[in-house]
Amino acid sequence: MRQGLDLELVGLTKRYGDTVAVDAINHHFGSGVYACLLGPSGCGKSSTLRMIAGHETVSDGSIVLGGSDISYLPPAKRGTAMMFQSYALFPHLSVADNVAFSLKMKGVDSATRRKKAMEMLSLVDMTQYEGRLPSQLSGGQQQRVALARALITEPQILLLDEPLSALDPFLRIRMRSELKRLQRELGITFVHVTHGQDEALALADEIVVMNNAVIEQAGSARDVFNAPKTEFVARFMGGHNVLALPQGRFAIRNDLTRIATESGAKLDGKVTSVEFQGTHVAVTVVAAGDQDVTAWVPEEQFFSDPKSPGDGVGLVWDDQALHPLSA
Ligand SMILES: Nc1ncnc2c1ncn2[C@@H]1O[C@H](COP(=O)(O)OP(=O)(O)OP(=O)(O)O)[C@@H](O)[C@H]1O
């Protein structure tokens, strides 16, 4: 395992003409974390990643790796490596030559290149495909080659831009656990851009949620999911209701919102939809103030007292489950 370095973004800004794509963000990535930059399309995730990689110029602010300002270094001198969404493999080069490519550019001799490329291919379990061309590989295999190619430079930080988006759902879940394994084995920092909440929750030690060019919230996956600070984060992470109550606005998890079985409901409403989801039933209620509130009722409990659209119901929760929202 390599000794990692901390990565710091200080007032990092990206402007394209009049568009502010990244607006003076500050963040500290501890060494050896798996971090996900999560947010909707256009929020500035890729611009942030590309600035860290050096594929996009910094408009303002700086990128500091292990105490050194790398904002103006060329990509190959930063200690970072990037894996692209499209993998960007060279179609005319074999798997082994694709992986060894950056070493060739650096003038490393062919025996050392080959040895190193085979080590990297072994890391991603692809040694037997070393002689194939990219077009002779499946999407998942191409992705492994792209990973090996990025890792051969021994980066401190691996940057991944939507690395799983081209894979089918089954393979995506498999590759996701492989990424996590690789990161653990190498002990380096991974910064992974995604717009998938499930992907971020499954992978990340730390989730950085971006919206409109700024960081809305950052923290451990568990904290960001369990205690969203803004309405945007609560809605974007999913699995939450946003409640407007006399004492303010709050987020509460759907599974901690319950249908009252006796009197004492905190909100009354009418069922508008009932969806069976396997382990639970999602019961959506329109409550006072025309707000939609969804309770995930464990399936056995639901079927012992089923509800249908049009039924009047009460909603209850423990007040400790409410998280005040700042915006
Ligand atoms: N080269 C460019 N020239 C002009 N505007 C750009 C350029 N690249 C990105 N933008 C704009 O900057 C904003 C942020 O884009 P960015 O690609 O960083 O977002 P994103 O969160 O990665 O989105 P996506 O998930 O769709 O890739 C968007 O409004 C986008 O239109």
The ligand as an SDF file (V2000), in Angstrom:
LIG
                    3D

 31 33  0  0  0  0  0  0  0  0999 V2000
  -16.4460   23.5610  -22.4150 N   0  0  0  0  0  0  0  0  0  0  0  0
  -17.5100   24.2090  -21.9170 C   0  0  0  0  0  0  0  0  0  0  0  0
  -17.8960   25.4090  -22.4020 N   0  0  0  0  0  0  0  0  0  0  0  0
  -18.9370   26.0740  -21.9010 C   0  0  0  0  0  0  0  0  0  0  0  0
  -19.7030   25.6340  -20.8690 N   0  0  0  0  0  0  0  0  0  0  0  0
  -19.3820   24.4500  -20.3320 C   0  0  0  0  0  0  0  0  0  0  0  0
  -18.2740   23.6720  -20.8280 C   0  0  0  0  0  0  0  0  0  0  0  0
  -18.1980   22.5270  -20.1000 N   0  0  0  0  0  0  0  0  0  0  0  0
  -19.1940   22.6010  -19.2000 C   0  0  0  0  0  0  0  0  0  0  0  0
  -19.9090   23.7380  -19.3330 N   0  0  0  0  0  0  0  0  0  0  0  0
  -21.0650   24.1740  -18.5070 C   0  0  0  0  0  0  0  0  0  0  0  0
  -20.6530   24.1800  -17.1640 O   0  0  0  0  0  0  0  0  0  0  0  0
  -21.6630   23.6690  -16.3110 C   0  0  0  0  0  0  0  0  0  0  0  0
  -21.1250   22.4840  -15.5230 C   0  0  0  0  0  0  0  0  0  0  0  0
  -20.8020   21.4280  -16.4200 O   0  0  0  0  0  0  0  0  0  0  0  0
  -20.1520   20.0600  -15.9320 P   0  0  0  0  0  0  0  0  0  0  0  0
  -19.8850   19.2320  -17.1340 O   0  0  0  0  0  0  0  0  0  0  0  0
  -19.0490   20.3320  -15.0070 O   0  0  0  0  0  0  0  0  0  0  0  0
  -21.3710   19.4410  -15.1000 O   0  0  0  0  0  0  0  0  0  0  0  0
  -21.6350   17.9700  -14.6000 P   0  0  0  0  0  0  0  0  0  0  0  0
  -22.1880   18.1090  -13.2410 O   0  0  0  0  0  0  0  0  0  0  0  0
  -20.4200   17.1440  -14.7420 O   0  0  0  0  0  0  0  0  0  0  0  0
  -22.7490   17.4690  -15.6030 O   0  0  0  0  0  0  0  0  0  0  0  0
  -22.9610   16.0300  -16.3100 P   0  0  0  0  0  0  0  0  0  0  0  0
  -23.3580   15.0770  -15.2210 O   0  0  0  0  0  0  0  0  0  0  0  0
  -24.0880   16.3090  -17.2680 O   0  0  0  0  0  0  0  0  0  0  0  0
  -21.6630   15.6840  -16.9830 O   0  0  0  0  0  0  0  0  0  0  0  0
  -22.8450   23.3460  -17.2160 C   0  0  0  0  0  0  0  0  0  0  0  0
  -23.7250   24.4390  -17.1880 O   0  0  0  0  0  0  0  0  0  0  0  0
  -22.2060   23.1790  -18.5750 C   0  0  0  0  0  0  0  0  0  0  0  0
  -23.1100   23.5110  -19.5900 O   0  0  0  0  0  0  0  0  0  0  0  0
  1  2  1  0
  2  3  1  0
  2  7  2  0
  3  4  2  0
  4  5  1  0
  5  6  2  0
  6  7  1  0
  6 10  1  0
  7  8  1  0
  8  9  2  0
  9 10  1  0
 10 11  1  0
 11 12  1  0
 11 30  1  0
 12 13  1  0
 13 14  1  0
 13 28  1  0
 14 15  1  0
 15 16  1  0
 16 17  2  0
 16 18  1  0
 16 19  1  0
 19 20  1  0
 20 21  2  0
 20 22  1  0
 20 23  1  0
 23 24  1  0
 24 25  2  0
 24 26  1  0
 24 27  1  0
 28 29  1  0
 28 30  1  0
 30 31  1  0
M  END
$$$$
